[in-house]
């Protein structure tokens, strides 16, 4: 699976964002789930899909709730039913919203693949809960460390350091030899 590498240069970040392949763009279109949905589905965020009901959490249209009518992966924007603006010539256009500024209130679960994703995301949570119970039982089985064992460890480290010191004393320093250049200089 390809990931966008973490770079600090803003230009490189923009380049990675705009040159990203579709499967990465889809993941970048993720929005947080409402607290009720997050608790029931076992996931905090999911990519927004057509048919989801979302609420705008930031910006001028804060509080607006509507159904996603279109998703633009190239521009990283979503369009909601009912969120329109009238142009000068009288035609209505949908306003674009970035998915990070919305919260998913209701999921469109018509897609079997999306159901599988939710099941997969919920599965690790169940495993974590079972793992949290097991370590408390394992703590009883682990032996406690004695002070005597820690003292013996400290004695071993002291003996190693003295061996190194005696070895350096035994080695005599080499005598310096004056080097002369081949051209006859000093």
N, C-alpha and C positions, 0 to 999 in steps of 0.2 A: 504494500500500500504506500503510495507516494504522499509525503507530507510537505507542507510549506516550511522550509527551514527558518529558524529564528535568526533574523538579521536586525541590526539596530539602525542601519542607514535607511531613512524614509524613502529615498528613491528606489532602493532595492526592494523594500516592502511593497511599494506600489507596483513595481515591475512584476514581482511574484504574484500579486493579486490579480493583475490584469492579464497575465499570461498563463494563469492556472487552468488545468484541464477541467472538464465538466464534472468529473466525479469529486474533485476537490471543491469546485464552486458550489456544488450541491450541499456539501457539509458546511461551507461558510454561510449558507442561507439558513442556519439554525436559529431558533428563537426559544426563549425560556417558556416552560409550561406553567400554567397557573398552579398555585399551591395544592389545590384539590386534585388536579390532574397528575401532578408530580407524585403525590402520595399514592394515588391509585395505580399509576402505570409503572412506578419505580424508575423514572428517568427525569432528569432536570431539564434537558433541552432536546429538541428534535428539529430536523429541517422542516421548514414550512412547505406545505403542499396546497395545491388548488383544492378548494372545498373546506379547508380549515376555517374555523371562526377565531378571529384574533381581536385583541383590544390594543389600541395605540397607547403607549405608556409615556412617550416623550413628544415634545414639539407642539405646534399650533393646534393640532387635531387630537390632543391628549384626551383620552376617555372615549373616543369613537370606537365602536365595536361593529365589525362587519365580516362578511365571508370573503375569502381570498378568491378573486376572479382570474388573476393571471400572475405568473411569476416570470421575471426577466433575469435569467442567469447571467447574461452578458453584463447588465448594468447593476447586478446585485440588488434588485428592487422587487417589491411585491405590490400588487394593485388590489384594492378592496372595493366590493360592491357598495355603492352609495357614497363613496368618497370621491367626488368629482368637482371640477371647477369649470365655469363657463368661459369660453374664449371670446375674444372680441367679435368674431363672426357669428357667435351664437351657438356653436357646437360645444358639447360637454366632453371633457377629457378626464380620465382617471388620474388621481394624484399618486405618485410613486412614494413608497415608504420603505426604508431599510429594515430588514427583518430583526435587527438587534433592538429596534425601537418599539417592538410589539411583544405581546404576551399571548401565547396560544391558549384559548379558552375552551375550545372544543375540537377534537381531532376527527378528520375524515378517515375512517378505517375501512373503506371499500377495497383497498389494496391489500392482498394477502401478504405481500412482501413487507409492508409496513407493520402488519401484525406480528410477523416473525421477528422484525427488528425490536419491537417492544418486548416481546417474550425474551429475547436474548439480553436486552438491557436489564430486565427485571431479574434474570437468573443470577447474576453476580451478587445482587443484594441478598438473595436467599443464602448463598454460600457464605457471605461475610457474616451473617447472623449466626450461622452454625459454627463458623470459625471463632467467633467471639465467645461462644459457650465453651469450646474445647480448651483454650488456654488456661482457664481457671481450674480445670481438672488436672492439667499437666503440671501446674505449679506445685501441687501436692506431691507429685512423683519425683520432682527434681530434688536432689540432695542439697542441703544448705552448706555453704562454704564455711570452714572453720577458720579461726584466727591463726591456728598453727600452720595451716596450708599456705596462708598468705605470708607468714613469717619465713617459711622455708623458701618461698619464691624470692623474697627480698634477699636472703642469704645467697642464693644462686646467682643473682645479678651482681652482687658485690664481688663474689669470687671471680666472675668473668672479667670484671673491670680490672682487678689486680693482676690477672694473667696478662692482659694486654699491656699494662704499664711495665711489667717486668720484661716483656718481650721487646719493647722499645728501648729499654735501658741497655739490653744486651747487644743490640746492633750499634756498631760504631759508625760515626758519620764519615763519609768519604772525604778524602783530601781533595782540595781544589787544585786543578791543573790549569796553568796559565796557557791560554790559547794564543797562538800567533798566526797572523794571516800569511798566506802564501806569497803575497806581493812584497813582503819585507817590511810592512808597517808594524806598529806596536800592537 
